[in-house]
Amino acid sequence: MEKEFNNNWAIILGGSSGLGLASAKKLAQHGMNIISIHRSRKSDLQEIETVYNEIRNAKTQILSFNIDALNVEKRKATLSEISKKIPKASVKLLLHSISKGNLKPMLGNEPTLKHDDFVLTIEAMGVSLYDWTKSVFESNLFSENARIIAFTSEGNSRAWKNYAAVSAAKATLEAITRNMALEFAPHKITANCIQAGMTETNSFKMIPGNEKLKQNALKRNPNKRLTQPEDIANAVYLLCKEEANWINGTIIKVDGGESLQ
């Protein structure tokens, strides 16, 4: 298999599971070295390390940082360490796959959304993309024709019960991505969002009423199946290729046609 990214690195925020991990595996198959930023429980570390060792065995480097990506000091310290371990201007991709938010209803007897719930969710799933992008840029780590990719969902425009805070975060994420596409373009850095179809990740399973969402997605999708993490990873890979240099500031739907109806 062609190893087209041998001298490049990808920084993946949320690289230990779901779409982030699937993307890491796909990119590593094509020679891209991986820097995984994740927040994982001790009980999960052995399983995660097993997967990372598989990537290493494919003669691809992987650096793993189990930190809180939202902590400013941790971000600075981690990027300082990364700068010592990889060449300058070698980060081809910054992939945002952070999934941390509040899934509460607005009304009802159970705990409901508060102002702070919105703030935490929007910071984690939206604003953190800008924080990391700016820090990576100021560390002179981005390569020429680098990519910024973030994951959004159909909840960016559709109303789902319990999804209000995450929906607001996705709208924020998309607005930030569009503006970064504009302002980072002179530096030959593109920024795009991938709108994934309904994907049965651990994060999805935490959404109240996820089984109903799943069944509705299966009915709507003309392929009669859910989106798989590998489908999204394939799109991430395609956007990293040189042929995708002119794709900038857009939301790319990768859902098999689920959103058509």
QUIRA-V602812 format. One record per pair of residues at least 6 apart in sequence whose C-alpha atoms are under 7 Angstrom apart, sorted by the first residue. I is the first residue (numbers start at 1). J is the second residue. D is the distance in Angstrom with one decimal. If there is no record, write none. Layout:
((I;J;D) (I;J;D))
This chain:
((2;30;6.3) (3;30;4.5) (3;31;4.6) (4;30;5.9) (4;31;6.2) (5;30;6.1) (5;31;4.8) (5;32;4.7) (6;31;4.6) (6;32;5.5) (7;90;6.9) (8;32;5.4) (8;33;6.1) (8;90;5.2) (8;91;5.8) (8;92;5.6) (9;32;5.6) (9;33;4.6) (9;34;5.6) (9;90;5.9) (9;91;4.6) (9;92;5.7) (9;93;6.8) (10;32;6.8) (10;33;6.2) (10;34;5.0) (10;35;5.9) (10;91;5.7) (10;92;5.9) (10;93;4.6) (10;94;5.9) (11;34;6.3) (11;35;4.7) (11;36;6.1) (11;93;6.2) (11;94;4.9) (11;95;6.2) (12;20;6.4) (12;35;6.1) (12;36;5.0) (12;37;6.0) (12;94;6.0) (12;95;4.7) (12;96;6.3) (13;36;6.4) (13;37;4.9) (13;38;6.3) (13;95;6.1) (13;96;5.0) (13;97;5.4) (13;98;5.9) (14;20;5.6) (14;36;6.9) (14;37;5.8) (14;38;4.8) (14;96;7.0) (14;97;4.9) (14;98;5.0) (15;21;4.7) (15;24;6.8) (15;36;4.8) (15;37;6.0) (15;38;5.8) (16;36;7.0) (16;38;6.0) (16;48;6.3) (18;201;5.5) (18;202;7.0) (18;229;6.4) (19;97;6.9) (19;229;5.1) (19;232;6.8) (19;233;6.7) (20;97;5.6) (22;229;5.8) (22;230;5.8) (22;233;5.7) (23;233;4.2) (23;236;6.7) (24;34;6.5) (25;55;6.8) (26;233;6.1) (26;234;7.0) (26;237;7.0) (27;237;6.1) (28;55;6.4) (28;60;6.1) (31;60;6.1) (32;60;6.8) (33;60;5.5) (33;61;4.9) (33;62;5.8) (34;61;6.3) (34;62;4.6) (34;63;6.3) (35;62;5.6) (35;63;4.7) (35;64;5.9) (36;63;6.2) (36;64;4.8) (36;65;6.2) (37;64;6.3) (37;65;5.0) (37;66;6.2) (37;67;6.8) (37;69;6.9) (38;65;6.3) (38;66;5.0) (38;67;6.0) (39;66;5.2) (39;67;5.3) (39;68;5.7) (40;66;6.4) (52;62;7.0) (56;62;6.5) (67;74;6.9) (68;74;6.9) (69;75;6.1) (70;124;6.6) (70;128;6.6) (88;140;6.1) (88;141;5.0) (89;140;5.9) (89;141;4.3) (89;142;4.7) (89;143;4.1) (90;141;5.9) (90;142;5.9) (90;143;4.8) (91;141;5.6) (91;142;4.6) (91;143;5.3) (91;146;6.9) (92;142;6.2) (92;143;5.4) (92;146;4.5) (92;147;6.0) (93;146;5.8) (93;147;4.7) (93;148;5.9) (94;147;6.3) (94;148;4.9) (94;149;6.4) (95;148;6.0) (95;149;5.0) (95;150;5.9) (96;129;6.4) (96;149;6.3) (96;150;4.6) (96;151;6.6) (97;150;6.5) (97;151;6.1) (98;124;6.9) (98;125;5.9) (99;125;6.2) (99;203;6.8) (100;121;6.4) (100;124;6.0) (100;125;6.5) (101;120;6.8) (101;121;4.3) (101;166;6.3) (102;117;6.0) (102;121;6.2) (102;165;6.4) (103;162;5.1) (103;163;5.7) (103;207;6.4) (104;111;6.9) (104;112;5.5) (104;113;5.6) (104;162;4.6) (105;112;5.2) (105;113;6.1) (105;161;6.4) (105;162;4.3) (106;112;5.2) (106;113;5.3) (118;165;5.1) (121;165;6.2) (121;166;6.3) (121;169;6.2) (122;168;6.7) (122;169;4.2) (122;172;7.0) (125;169;5.7) (125;170;6.9) (125;173;6.9) (126;169;5.2) (126;170;6.4) (126;172;5.5) (126;173;4.2) (127;173;6.7) (130;176;6.9) (136;142;6.7) (144;188;6.0) (145;188;4.9) (145;189;5.3) (145;245;6.7) (146;188;6.8) (146;189;4.8) (146;190;6.5) (147;189;5.7) (147;190;5.1) (147;191;6.0) (147;240;6.6) (148;190;6.0) (148;191;4.5) (148;192;6.4) (149;191;5.8) (149;192;5.1) (149;193;5.5) (150;192;6.6) (150;193;4.8) (150;194;6.3) (151;193;5.6) (151;194;5.0) (151;195;6.0) (151;196;6.9) (152;170;5.8) (152;193;6.3) (152;194;6.0) (152;195;4.7) (152;196;6.5) (153;195;4.8) (153;196;5.6) (153;197;6.9) (154;195;6.7) (155;167;5.4) (156;167;5.1) (156;170;5.4) (156;171;5.5) (162;208;7.0) (174;193;6.8) (177;191;5.8) (177;192;6.2) (177;249;6.6) (178;249;4.8) (180;191;6.3) (181;190;5.4) (181;191;4.7) (181;248;6.0) (181;249;4.9) (184;190;6.9) (190;248;5.2) (191;248;5.6) (191;249;5.5) (192;248;5.8) (192;249;5.1) (192;250;5.2) (192;251;6.1) (193;250;6.3) (193;251;4.7) (193;252;6.2) (194;251;5.7) (194;252;4.8) (194;253;5.9) (194;254;6.7) (195;251;6.4) (195;252;5.8) (195;253;4.6) (195;254;6.0) (196;232;6.7) (196;253;6.2) (196;254;5.1) (196;255;5.6) (197;227;5.4) (197;254;6.1) (197;255;4.0) (197;258;6.6) (198;214;7.0) (198;217;6.5) (198;226;5.9) (198;227;5.7) (199;226;6.0) (199;227;5.0) (199;228;5.8) (199;229;6.8) (204;210;6.8) (217;226;6.9) (217;258;6.7) (218;224;5.1) (218;225;5.5) (218;226;6.2) (220;258;5.5) (220;261;6.0) (221;256;6.7) (221;257;5.9) (221;258;4.0) (222;257;6.3) (222;258;6.6) (223;256;6.6) (227;255;5.9) (232;254;6.6))
